[in-house]
């Protein structure tokens, strides 16, 4: 190999072996971009919004909103979980650990995340936890509108929260939380993760 080519080869190899940034590093970069009002950079670190970057800029146009969001991201970064098909990892101090769970625990955790998102009025997060057919039928905004128009919505959420204390019926790829009177919260397993399919 010609001597002049050797540095180029080394550079190419090291560039291809770059280690991806971990979740906590991304969270910190996101918070810093918000604080610096670099909304293009912050948006690039997200999975996007249905309304695009313009909606993101509208949401974080106010400096106090950006500061509050950055602070909440940093607080949550200390308790991060990483989810994927058939895998959950949890941050412990400066490292990550595999979380071993039972299917019923996974279903309860998924329903808890959904209920927390609804109570926090985080409609994008709640929408992302719906089953595929429901996500295809709704947008986050339409889900919010339907929820706010439905007079029994809050009562259903309350009963779903209570159902978490009881037993969950696991059948194949479904998890059912009885609500009484032949009603139930139903979750389905999609790509290794449970998602809310019905609150009846």
C-alpha positions in Angstrom: 0.0 0.0 0.0 1.3 3.4 -0.9 2.2 5.5 2.3 -0.1 8.4 1.1 -3.1 6.1 1.1 -2.6 4.7 4.6 -3.9 7.7 6.5 -7.0 7.8 4.3 -7.7 4.1 4.9 -7.3 4.6 8.7 -9.7 7.6 8.6 -12.3 5.7 6.6 -12.1 2.7 9.0 -12.4 4.8 12.2 -15.3 6.9 10.7 -17.2 3.6 10.0 -16.6 2.4 13.6 -18.0 5.5 15.4 -20.0 4.5 18.5 -23.6 5.8 18.5 -24.4 8.2 21.3 -26.4 6.7 24.2 -29.9 7.9 25.2 -28.6 10.1 28.1 -26.2 11.9 25.7 -29.0 12.5 23.2 -31.3 13.8 26.0 -28.6 16.2 27.1 -28.0 17.4 23.5 -31.7 18.0 23.1 -32.0 19.9 26.4 -29.0 22.1 25.5 -30.4 22.8 22.0 -33.6 24.0 23.5 -31.8 26.2 26.0 -29.8 27.8 23.2 -32.9 28.3 21.1 -31.4 26.0 18.4 -34.8 24.6 17.5 -33.6 23.0 14.2 -31.0 21.0 16.1 -33.5 20.1 18.8 -36.1 19.0 16.3 -33.5 16.9 14.5 -33.0 14.9 17.7 -36.7 14.0 17.9 -38.8 11.4 16.0 -40.7 14.3 14.4 -44.2 15.6 14.8 -47.3 15.1 12.6 -47.3 18.9 12.1 -43.6 19.0 11.3 -40.8 21.3 12.4 -43.1 24.4 12.1 -45.3 22.9 14.9 -42.3 22.2 17.0 -41.1 25.8 16.6 -44.5 27.0 17.6 -44.6 24.8 20.7 -41.2 26.0 21.9 -41.2 29.6 20.7 -41.4 30.9 24.3 -38.1 30.8 26.3 -39.8 29.8 29.5 -41.4 26.8 27.8 -38.0 25.8 26.4 -36.4 26.1 29.8 -39.1 24.1 31.5 -38.9 21.3 28.9 -35.0 21.2 29.1 -35.2 20.9 32.9 -37.8 18.1 32.7 -35.7 16.2 30.1 -32.6 16.4 32.3 -34.5 15.2 35.3 -36.0 12.2 33.4 -32.6 11.4 31.9 -31.5 10.0 35.3 -34.4 7.4 35.1 -34.2 6.5 31.4 -35.5 3.3 30.0 -34.8 2.0 26.5 -37.5 -0.1 24.8 -37.3 -2.3 21.8 -38.9 -5.4 20.5 -38.4 -8.0 23.2 -36.0 -5.8 25.1 -36.1 -3.2 27.9 -33.0 -1.6 29.3 -32.7 0.6 32.3 -30.1 3.1 33.2 -28.3 2.4 36.5 -25.8 5.0 37.5 -23.4 5.2 34.6 -24.3 2.0 32.8 -27.3 0.1 31.3 -28.8 -3.1 32.5 -31.2 -5.6 30.8 -34.7 -5.6 32.5 -36.1 -9.1 32.9 -39.9 -9.0 33.0 -42.9 -11.2 32.7 -45.5 -10.5 29.9 -48.1 -9.4 32.4 -45.6 -6.9 33.9 -44.9 -5.6 30.4 -48.6 -5.1 29.7 -49.1 -3.3 33.0 -46.1 -1.0 32.3 -47.5 -0.2 28.8 -50.9 0.6 30.2 -49.3 2.8 33.0 -47.4 4.7 30.4 -50.5 5.3 28.4 -52.5 6.5 31.4 -49.7 8.7 32.6 -49.5 10.3 29.1 -53.2 11.0 29.0 -53.2 12.5 32.5 -50.2 14.7 31.5 -52.1 15.7 28.3 -49.1 14.4 26.3 -51.3 13.5 23.4 -48.4 12.5 21.1 -47.1 10.1 23.6 -50.5 8.7 24.3 -51.2 8.3 20.6 -47.9 6.5 20.1 -49.0 3.9 22.7 -52.1 3.0 20.8 -52.4 -0.1 18.6 -51.6 0.2 14.9 -55.3 0.3 13.8 -56.0 3.1 16.3 -52.9 5.1 15.3 -54.1 4.8 11.6 -57.5 6.1 12.5 -56.4 9.0 14.7 -53.8 11.8 14.8 -52.6 13.1 18.2 -54.9 16.1 17.7 -57.9 14.1 16.8 -57.3 11.7 19.7 -57.2 14.7 22.1 -60.4 16.2 20.6 -62.3 12.9 20.8 -61.1 12.3 24.4 -62.2 15.8 25.5 -65.6 15.4 23.8 -66.3 12.0 25.3 -68.2 12.5 28.6 -67.1 9.1 30.0 -63.5 9.4 29.1 -62.2 10.5 32.5 -64.2 7.8 34.2 -62.8 5.2 31.9 -59.3 6.3 32.7 -60.0 6.1 36.4 -61.4 2.6 36.1 -58.4 1.6 33.9 -56.0 2.9 36.6 -57.9 0.8 39.2 -57.7 -2.2 36.9 -53.9 -2.1 37.1 -54.2 -3.3 40.7 -56.0 -6.5 39.7 -55.1 -9.5 37.7 -54.4 -9.3 34.0 -55.6 -12.1 31.7 -52.9 -13.1 29.2 -54.0 -14.9 26.1 -51.6 -15.3 23.2 -50.6 -11.8 22.1 -53.3 -10.0 24.1 -53.5 -8.7 27.6 -57.0 -7.9 29.1 -57.6 -5.9 32.3 -61.2 -6.4 33.5 -63.2 -3.2 34.3 -66.4 -5.0 35.5 -69.7 -5.3 33.8 -68.2 -7.1 30.8 -65.9 -4.2 30.1 -62.1 -4.3 29.9 -59.0 -2.6 28.7 -57.4 -4.6 26.0 -53.7 -4.4 24.9 -52.2 -6.2 22.0 -48.6 -7.2 21.3 -47.1 -5.5 18.3 -43.5 -5.9 17.4 -42.6 -7.1 20.9 -44.4 -4.2 22.7 -47.9 -4.0 24.2 -50.1 -1.2 22.9 -53.6 -0.1 23.9 -56.3 -1.5 21.6 -59.5 -0.7 23.5 -60.9 0.7 26.7 -64.5 -0.5 26.7 
